[in-house]
Amino acid sequence: MIATPPPAAPAHSVQAAAAVSPGTLGMTASGNSITVTDATGSGRGWRVTASATDGTAELDGFTASCAPGSTCTLPVSSLDYPAQVTSGTPVLQADPGSGMGTIRYSGLQWLITPSGSGPVTISVSIQSGP
């Protein structure tokens, strides 16, 4: 999945895995938002990691909320921001006992620095556990 930034933002795209079913942990990305669904029932927590190609990226800010129609426990995270993206850098996290249900991260604020004339691609994935 490739997300297009708003017109005023530097050129970049975000790619994410997107399968979610009951009892699983999953994520989708669209535009400048990421939705994480923790339907595992384990309370182990999770982390979203990111890598950037064709330049550098830094996650400077976002808003986290329960997705419409979801009862959730908002994530508690020990990460510091801004988060400089290197290979497999944790950028969003739910410590154990938090981040259950469907959480929407909106207004992702990426500071993008291209290394050439092409767009910067940010690849994100989700993993169980802190």
C-alpha positions in Angstrom: 0.0 0.0 0.0 1.5 3.4 -0.9 0.1 6.5 0.7 0.3 9.9 -1.0 1.3 12.9 1.2 -0.7 16.1 1.2 0.3 18.6 -1.5 2.4 20.8 0.9 4.4 17.9 2.2 7.7 16.7 0.8 7.4 13.8 -1.6 7.3 10.4 0.2 5.3 7.2 0.4 4.5 4.8 3.2 4.2 1.1 2.6 2.5 -1.2 5.1 1.3 -4.8 5.6 -2.5 -4.9 5.8 -4.1 -8.2 7.0 -6.1 -8.2 10.2 -8.4 -10.9 11.6 -9.7 -11.8 15.0 -7.0 -13.0 17.4 -4.3 -11.2 15.4 -2.2 -8.1 15.3 -2.3 -6.0 12.1 -1.9 -2.6 10.6 -2.9 -0.5 7.6 -1.5 2.8 6.3 -3.3 5.5 4.3 -2.1 9.0 3.6 -0.6 10.4 6.8 -2.3 7.9 9.1 -1.6 4.4 10.4 -4.3 2.2 12.0 -3.1 -0.6 14.4 -5.5 -3.4 15.5 -4.5 -5.5 18.4 -7.1 -8.3 18.6 -4.8 -10.8 20.2 -6.2 -10.5 23.7 -2.7 -11.1 25.1 -1.8 -7.6 26.3 1.8 -8.2 25.3 2.1 -4.9 23.5 3.5 -4.2 20.0 5.8 -2.0 18.0 5.7 -0.5 14.5 9.1 -0.3 13.0 10.1 1.8 10.0 12.9 1.9 7.4 13.5 4.7 4.8 15.0 4.3 1.3 16.2 7.0 -1.1 16.7 9.5 1.8 16.1 9.9 5.5 13.0 10.3 7.6 12.1 11.3 11.1 8.7 11.0 12.8 8.1 14.2 14.7 4.5 13.9 15.8 1.0 12.4 15.6 -2.3 12.1 17.3 -3.4 8.7 18.7 -7.1 7.9 19.3 -9.5 4.9 19.4 -10.8 4.2 15.9 -14.5 5.0 15.4 -16.6 2.1 16.7 -13.7 0.6 18.7 -13.2 0.3 22.4 -9.5 0.5 22.9 -6.8 1.0 25.5 -4.6 3.8 24.2 -0.9 2.8 23.9 1.6 3.8 26.5 5.0 4.1 25.0 8.5 4.6 26.3 9.8 5.9 22.9 11.2 9.4 22.6 10.3 11.8 19.7 11.4 12.8 17.2 12.2 9.3 16.1 15.0 9.2 13.5 14.3 6.4 11.1 17.1 3.9 10.3 16.7 0.3 9.3 13.9 -1.3 11.5 13.6 1.7 13.9 10.6 1.5 16.3 8.5 4.6 15.7 5.2 3.6 17.4 4.9 1.3 20.4 2.4 0.0 22.9 4.0 -1.2 26.2 2.5 -4.3 27.7 -1.0 -3.8 29.0 -1.8 -1.0 26.5 -2.6 -0.6 22.8 -5.4 -3.1 22.7 -8.3 -2.7 20.3 -8.1 -0.5 17.2 -5.9 2.7 17.4 -5.7 5.3 14.8 -2.5 7.4 14.5 -3.4 10.4 12.4 -1.6 13.6 11.4 1.8 11.7 11.2 4.4 14.4 10.8 7.4 13.1 8.9 10.5 15.2 8.3 11.8 13.9 5.0 15.2 14.5 3.3 15.5 12.9 -0.1 19.0 11.7 -1.2 18.2 12.2 -4.9 15.4 13.3 -7.2 13.1 10.4 -6.4 10.6 10.1 -3.5 11.6 8.8 -0.1 9.8 5.5 0.7 9.1 4.6 4.3 8.4 1.0 4.9 6.5 0.1 8.1 5.8 -3.3 9.7 4.3 -4.4 13.0 5.6 -6.9 15.6 4.2 -8.3 18.8 5.8 -7.4 22.1 7.4 -4.2 23.3 
